[in-house]
Amino acid sequence: MALDMDKLNGFVGQFVGDLGAAVHAGMVVIGEKLGLYKALAKGPQSSSELARYTNTNERYIREWLNSQAAGGYVTFDETTAKYSLSEEQEFCLANPQSPVDLPGATLLVQDMFHVRERALENFRTGKGMEWGEHHPCLFCGTERFFRAGYNAHLLSSWIPALDGVEAKLRSGGKGADVGCGHGASTILLAKAFPKSEFVGYDYHRPSIETATQRAKDAGIVNASFQVADASGYRGKDFDLIAFFDCLHDMADPGGAARHARSALKSDGSCMLVEPFAADNVAGNLNPLGRLSYGVSSLVCVPVSLARNGPALGAQAGERRLREIMVDQGGFSSMRRAAETPFNIVLEARP
């Protein structure tokens, strides 16, 4: 076998980068938990200064800072031997309410290691794993990872892109958030449209309890949360039913679509937010596809298979989603209303 040494060295270099990124995810979790990014956002600091400010050990902080600087997450000034965050780094790392809140996403990686043994069993046997069987860090990480996108796009572009929905919600409509998790999207809608009533449904009781508390803490009075399956909630006559990054996880997405169709008003809209994906594998062989297929292998597919579902996966694609919503769900039409580099937003009409 004659190896191409340039290709070999290139692949080894790629692996070293990937391995460093995997380790770096743990460092980001530590930085976020200890408030190191927030502290750095106050101005350039030495390792000793940052350690004093955050009540941490200088030797560990020095190593952490150098790992962050090597990865491009922190800026190092060789002249002053101080570390700082650029405006862009601060925007992404030091503000949990930012539309680009990156540290929360590393909690998803943390869960991947917690479920490793179970994942090995699933790969060998074809069994599934319920959402509630994952480590709680997955629930928090999912909320933060997706909340950033919702903060950036839901009110500014996604809702306005739907046919007449914004006007209905402003005047006093009724909306449902199916698979709401911790309720970030539900609460965001309730704040923006105080004349409307919103209800969030999720079959995971601990998530509903968290969502209820989050709404209470935010002083939200026009949003409520109920433990209910996507095919079994009892609400009716909704102007809007939304599925945020969850339909592809479900055991019966066709049943969820049919139920949404029956629960909508005749002139209502169903908004389906899903990970951006092409309809063919080759079109998804890119960094986003890599992330989505990886998470899907350990979360999305097992959740569906746990109840003998079709396991659409996080890269289902618009064509397959159309089959679910129109062919199986009974909607008369579906269109792509909006998109971002990470999501497609589809509107299905009765």
N, C-alpha and C positions, 0 to 999 in steps of 0.2 A: 504494500500500500504506500503510495507516494503522497505525502501530505503537502498541501500548499501552506508553507509556514506563515505567509502573510495572513491568510484566512484563519489559520489556527491561532495566531497571536491576537488577531482582531476579535475572535470569539472569546478567548480567555479574558481579554480586556473588557469585553462586554459583561462577562460573568462577574468580574471583580467589581464593576460598577453596580451590578444588580445586588451583589452580596453586601456591598457598602450601603446601598439604599435600604435593604432589609434591616440591617443593624441600625441605620439612621432613624428608621421609624420608631424604634424604642427610645432613642434619644429625644425625638420630638415629643413623645408622650411625657417623658421626664421634664422637659423644658416647660411644657404647658401646665403640668400638674404643680410644679414648684413656682410657677409665676415668673420664670426666668425671662421669657420673651417680653412680658409686660414691663418688667423692671428695666430691660434694655431699651425699651421704647422711650424711656425718660431721658436718655442721652448716653454718650460714650462712657464706658466703665472698664476698669481693669478687672481681672478675675477676683482680686481681693475685695474691691468695691462691690461687685455684684454679689459675692458671698455674704458680705456684711448686710447688704440691703435686703437680701432674701433669707437671711438666717440659715445659711447652708455652709458646707465645708469647702474651703477654697481649693483644696487639691482636686476634689471631684469637679468643681465648677471650672477649673482651668482646663481639665481634660474635655469636659462637655463643650466649652467654648471653642476649643480647637477643632473638635469634630464638626461643630456647626460651621465654623469658618471654612474648613476643608470642603464641606458640602455646599457652600454658597448660601447658607441660610443666615449667616451672621457676617458682618463686615469687620475685618481686622486692619487696624492702622499700625503698620510696623514702626512708624516713627514714635508714636505715643504708647505703643503696646496696649492699646485699648480696643474694646469691641463695641460695636453698635449695630443698629438696624437701619437700613435704608428705608425710605418712605414706602417702597414697594414691599420690602420684607415685613415691615411693621403692619402694613395693611393686611397681609396674608396670615401673619403669625401671632399678632398681639391683640387682636380684637375679635372675640367670639361672635359678635353681632355683625361682623363684616360679611359682605356678599361673597368674599373669597376666604372663608374661614378654613384653613388647611389642617391645623393640628387635630381637629375632631376626626378627620378621616383615618388617622393612624390608629384609632381605637378599633376600626374594622380589622386592621392587620393583627392587632392583639388577640381578637377573637379567633382568627384563623389558627393560631397556635394552641389555643385552648381546646379546639375541637379536633386536633390532629388525629388522635387515636380513633375517634368516632368516624372521622372522614375515611380513614383507611378501611374500616369495616364496611362503610357504605360503598366504597369503590369495589370491594370484593363481592359484596352480596346484592347490591342494588337497593338496599334499604334507604329510608329517608330519615330526616331529623326535623322535628317541629321547631318553629321559630322560638318558642319559649324554652327550648332545651339549650339554647346558646348561652354563653356568658353574658351577664348584663352589660358589659362594655359594648357589645354589639348594638344594643338598643340605643345607648347614648351616642355611640359613634354614628349610627345611621341617621339619627335626628340631626346631629351637627353637620354631617356631610351634605345632606340634602337641604337642610334649612338655609344654608348659604346660597344655594341656587334659587330657592323660593324667595329669599329676601331680594335677590337681584332681579328676578324676572316675573314672578307671579303677578304682581299688581301692575307693573310697568308695561308688560307686553303680553303675557299669556291670557289674562282675563280680557283685556281689550280686544284680543284677536278672535274671541268667541262671538258668535252671532247674537247680538243683543243682550248678552248676559250681564255686562257691566251696568247697563241702565236698569235692569231688573233688580240687581242687588243694591243699587244706590237708592231705589225707591222703596225697597222693602220686600225682598224675596226670601227664598228658602233654599239652603244648600246642604249637601251631605258630602262628607269626606270619608270615603270607604277605605279601610286599611290605614287609619290615621296615625297609628303609632303613638308617639308622645304628644301629638296634636299641634306640632309647629305650624303646619299649613292651615289647619282649622283656625287657630288663634290669629294668624296673620290675616285671614279673610275676615274674621269677626271684627278685628280692629279697624279694618279698612271700610267695612260696610256695616255700621252700627244699627241701621234700620232693618237689616236682615237677620234671620235666625239660621244658625249652623249647628249641625250635629256631626260628631265624629264617631265612626264605628270601627271597632277592631276586636278580633277574637282573643287577643292576648290581654287578660285582665290586668296584670301589672302595668302595662302600657296605658291602659285606660285610666287607671288610678293616678299615674303620673300626669297624664294630660289634664285630668280634672283639677289636680293641684296647680298645674302651671296656669290654667285659665283663672283659677281663683286668685293666685298670686298677682296676675296681671290685671285684675279687676274686670275681667271679661264677663259680661252678663248675658250676652246673646249667643253663647256657644255652650253646648252640653256634649257629654260623651257617654257612649253606651257599649257594653260588651255584646258584640253580635257578629255573626259570620257574614261574609260578603253576599251570601245568597239567602240570608234569613232575617235581616233587619226589617222592622215593621213600618218605618217612615214612608210617607207617600207624598205625592204632589210637589216634588222638588223642581225648582227652576234649574238647579245645577247639581249634578252628581260628579264628583271627582275621584279619580284613582291616581294617587301620586306614587309613582315608582313601586307599584305593588302587584298589579294584575298578573305580571309574568310569574310571580311566586305562587300563585294560588292553585289549589288542588282542582278547582272547577271554574276556570276563568270564563267559560261559556255560560255557566249557570250564573256567575256574578254579573255578566253582561245582560242576560235575560232579566235578572231581578232588577238591575238598574233601569232597564227599558220600561219595566212595569211600574217602577216607583217615580218616574219622571212625569211632569206635566206633558201634555201633547206638544207644546212648543218649547220644551226644555232642552238642555244640552248636557251631554256627558263628556267631560274632559278627561282624557287619558294621557298622563305624563309618563313616558317610558325612556329608558336609556337610549341614546342615539345609536342606531345600528343599521347596517345595510341588510338587504334581504339574502345576501349570499355570504358564505364564509370568507371568501377572498376579500370582500369589501370591509371586513372587520379585523383584518390582520394588521393592526396598528396599535399604538400605545393605549388608546381608550379600550379597544377590543380586548387587549391583553388583561387590563384591569377588570373589565366586566366579566370575561370568561372565567377568570380566577375566582372572583367573588361568587359568581354563579355556581361554580363547582362545589363550593363549600357552604353556601347559604341558600341561594334561590332554587336550584334544582332539588336539593334534599328536602326543603320545606314542602314543595309540591309532591314529591314522591312519598313523603310521609303519609299522605292520604290518597295514594295511587293516582295522582294527578298527571297531566300531560308533560310537566316539566318544560315549560316554554323556554326558560332560561333568560338571563338578562340581555341577551342579544337576539331577541325574538324577531325583530324587524317589522316594518310596517305592513308588509303583505300578510304575514301570519297574524298580526293583530287585527287586521281587517277581517280575516276569516272568523276570528273570535267574536268581534263586535257585530258584524253585519250578518255573516252566514249562520253563526250559532246564536248570537245574541238578539237578533231580530231588529236591529237598527236599520233604517232605510238608507242611510248614507254615512260616510266618514271621510274627513279631509284632514290634511296636515295644516293646522292653524298657525303654528309657530315652531321654531327650533332654536337650539343653542348648540355649541360644540359638544355638550354633554347630554342633551335631551331632545326628543321629539315630542310635540304637543299635538294630540289628535282630538278633533271634535266629532262626536257621533250624535246624530239627530234621530229622533223617533220616526 
